[in-house]
Amino acid sequence: MPESYRKCSHCKGTGKCRACHGSGRLGLQKGKACASCYPHGSGNCANCRGTGGFDATGKPANKSDE
């Protein structure tokens, strides 16, 4: 049976936003929340919602949720 979990291609399985590297803040704009996160300023990857990957149905899921 093929593996039912695949890593997120945006964050490479880390679950962290690529723009702010998980901090939720933008480095050049003091006090501004990152708009690339989901939800904004959370530090979570917008593609996988911070879980790091997807289950067999394509929904965001942790590897331990199999």
N, CA, C and O of each residue as an XYZ file, in Angstrom:
264
protein
N       0.845     -1.185      0.000
C       0.000      0.000      0.000
C       0.884      1.240      0.000
O       1.811      1.327      0.805
N       0.624      2.194     -0.875
C       1.447      3.404     -0.908
C       1.252      4.242      0.349
O       0.216      4.167      1.009
N       2.256      5.032      0.665
C       2.180      5.886      1.850
C       1.075      6.912      1.672
O       0.961      7.539      0.618
N       0.260      7.080      2.710
C      -0.890      7.965      2.607
C      -0.584      9.381      3.085
O      -1.494     10.198      3.231
N       0.683      9.673      3.328
C       1.079     10.995      3.799
C       2.148     11.540      2.861
O       3.063     10.817      2.466
N       2.028     12.824      2.505
C       3.091     13.435      1.694
C       3.439     14.801      2.272
O       2.574     15.525      2.765
N       4.706     15.132      2.200
C       5.193     16.409      2.725
C       4.687     17.570      1.887
O       4.454     17.440      0.685
N       4.524     18.694      2.541
C       4.129     19.926      1.857
C       5.303     20.407      1.001
O       6.439     20.460      1.472
N       5.028     20.750     -0.236
C       6.095     21.194     -1.137
C       6.518     22.635     -0.856
O       7.611     23.041     -1.250
N       5.678     23.408     -0.187
C       6.012     24.802      0.112
C       6.980     24.915      1.281
O       7.982     25.622      1.187
N       6.692     24.225      2.384
C       7.516     24.357      3.593
C       8.459     23.181      3.788
O       9.212     23.160      4.761
N       8.439     22.204      2.893
C       9.279     20.998      2.957
C       9.019     20.183      4.220
O       9.919     19.519      4.735
N       7.774     20.237      4.717
C       7.387     19.430      5.865
C       7.594     20.073      7.224
O       7.323     19.448      8.249
N       8.070     21.314      7.250
C       8.325     21.960      8.542
C       7.069     22.567      9.141
O       6.954     22.664     10.363
N       6.124     22.979      8.301
C       4.911     23.633      8.774
C       5.080     25.126      9.006
O       4.140     25.807      9.416
N       6.289     25.638      8.741
C       6.573     27.059      8.954
C       6.406     27.848      7.661
O       6.685     27.347      6.572
N       5.946     29.085      7.798
C       5.786     29.985      6.657
C       7.149     30.250      6.010
O       8.140     30.459      6.710
N       7.196     30.240      4.677
C       8.457     30.502      3.971
C       8.872     31.959      4.033
O      10.065     32.264      4.021
N       7.906     32.865      4.101
C       8.222     34.292      4.073
C       8.833     34.784      5.385
O       9.799     35.547      5.368
N       8.281     34.356      6.518
C       8.765     34.855      7.816
C       9.518     33.784      8.604
O       9.979     34.051      9.714
N       9.650     32.586      8.053
C      10.349     31.462      8.683
C       9.746     31.086     10.029
O      10.458     30.664     10.941
N       8.428     31.241     10.147
C       7.717     30.822     11.351
C       7.623     31.850     12.455
O       7.047     31.572     13.507
N       8.176     33.033     12.239
C       8.147     34.046     13.298
C       6.826     34.813     13.337
O       6.433     35.317     14.390
N       6.135     34.904     12.193
C       4.888     35.647     12.120
C       5.090     37.138     11.905
O       4.119     37.890     11.811
N       6.326     37.567     11.828
C       6.645     38.993     11.645
C       7.508     39.156     10.395
O       8.273     38.265     10.024
N       7.366     40.299      9.768
C       8.203     40.618      8.615
C       9.404     41.425      9.077
O       9.249     42.421      9.784
N      10.595     41.005      8.687
C      11.830     41.608      9.157
C      12.011     43.068      8.806
O      12.534     43.829      9.621
N      11.603     43.481      7.638
C      11.835     44.851      7.202
C      10.746     45.822      7.643
O      10.931     47.037      7.572
N       9.622     45.299      8.093
C       8.513     46.154      8.519
C       8.265     45.955     10.007
O       7.608     44.998     10.415
N       8.784     46.847     10.795
C       8.728     46.729     12.244
C       7.284     46.663     12.754
O       6.477     47.542     12.451
N       6.968     45.641     13.515
C       5.654     45.501     14.116
C       4.553     45.017     13.194
O       3.395     44.953     13.605
N       4.888     44.671     11.948
C       3.870     44.226     10.990
C       3.786     42.698     10.988
O       4.807     42.010     11.008
N       2.567     42.183     10.963
C       2.359     40.740     10.883
C       2.576     40.268      9.453
O       2.268     40.987      8.502
N       3.102     39.071      9.305
C       3.332     38.489      7.981
C       1.992     38.177      7.323
O       1.128     37.552      7.938
N       1.818     38.602      6.095
C       0.579     38.360      5.354
C       0.632     37.065      4.555
O      -0.354     36.699      3.915
N       1.767     36.362      4.581
C       1.895     35.111      3.849
C       1.507     33.902      4.690
O       1.310     32.816      4.145
N       1.396     34.063      5.989
C       1.023     32.973      6.896
C      -0.483     32.723      6.830
O      -1.246     33.540      6.315
N      -0.889     31.569      7.367
C      -2.310     31.310      7.543
C      -2.555     30.812      8.946
O      -2.015     29.766      9.307
N      -3.337     31.495      9.758
C      -3.839     32.848      9.559
C      -2.712     33.869      9.630
O      -1.644     33.566     10.161
N      -2.925     35.054      9.114
C      -1.879     36.075      9.032
C      -1.196     36.287     10.382
O      -1.849     36.462     11.410
N       0.126     36.265     10.348
C       0.922     36.508     11.546
C       1.101     35.307     12.458
O       1.677     35.439     13.538
N       0.622     34.140     12.049
C       0.718     32.951     12.905
C       2.050     32.224     12.762
O       2.471     31.528     13.686
N       2.721     32.372     11.617
C       3.959     31.641     11.356
C       3.716     30.295     10.704
O       4.674     29.579     10.411
N       2.461     29.925     10.465
C       2.117     28.647      9.837
C       2.148     28.751      8.321
O       1.792     29.780      7.748
N       2.577     27.677      7.687
C       2.579     27.598      6.228
C       1.144     27.734      5.718
O       0.242     27.073      6.231
N       0.929     28.578      4.722
C      -0.404     28.796      4.179
C      -0.878     27.614      3.335
O      -2.083     27.434      3.160
N       0.034     26.813      2.815
C      -0.336     25.692      1.961
C      -0.874     24.515      2.781
O      -1.931     23.972      2.460
N      -0.158     24.120      3.831
C      -0.556     22.959      4.637
C      -1.171     23.355      5.973
O      -1.483     22.491      6.793
N      -1.347     24.657      6.200
C      -1.927     25.189      7.444
C      -1.092     24.864      8.672
O      -1.611     24.773      9.785
N       0.214     24.688      8.455
C       1.132     24.466      9.571
C       1.303     23.021      9.995
O       1.995     22.748     10.976
N       0.689     22.088      9.282
C       0.796     20.682      9.669
C       2.017     19.996      9.070
O       2.480     18.990      9.607
N       2.538     20.513      7.985
C       3.727     19.933      7.360
C       3.443     18.967      6.231
O       4.373     18.542      5.545
N       2.190     18.608      6.016
C       1.897     17.680      4.939
C       0.417     17.448      4.731
O      -0.431     18.144      5.288
N       0.128     16.438      3.904
C      -1.238     16.142      3.498
C      -1.520     14.659      3.633
O      -0.620     13.837      3.457
N      -2.771     14.303      3.946
C      -3.151     12.899      4.031
C      -3.537     12.382      2.645
O      -3.366     13.090      1.652
N      -4.044     11.184      2.570
C      -4.367     10.556      1.287
C      -5.461     11.296      0.532
O      -5.526     11.210     -0.694
N      -6.316     12.017      1.236
C      -7.401     12.742      0.580
C      -6.993     14.148      0.163
O      -7.787     14.862     -0.449
N      -5.758     14.560      0.485
C      -5.272     15.877      0.103
C      -5.547     16.959      1.117
O      -5.325     18.139      0.844
N      -6.028     16.573      2.289
C      -6.289     17.551      3.349
C      -5.060     17.697      4.233
O      -4.344     16.720      4.453
N      -4.798     18.910      4.750
C      -3.660     19.100      5.645
C      -3.741     18.151      6.837
O      -4.789     18.036      7.473
N      -2.634     17.471      7.139
C      -2.603     16.519      8.239
C      -1.174     16.279      8.713
O      -0.229     16.380      7.930
N      -1.022     15.968      9.975
C       0.278     15.591     10.539
C       0.570     14.134     10.167
O      -0.348     13.349      9.929
N       1.832     13.794     10.120
C       2.203     12.425      9.789
C       1.662     11.443     10.833
O       1.333     10.305     10.496
N       1.569     11.868     12.078
C       1.083     10.992     13.140
C      -0.425     10.752     13.063
O      -0.946      9.887     13.767
N      -1.139     11.515     12.211
C      -2.583     11.372     12.081
C      -2.997     10.236     11.143
O      -4.189     10.066     10.885
N      -2.053      9.463     10.631
C      -2.372      8.427      9.651
C      -3.327      7.399     10.212
O      -3.698      6.456      9.514
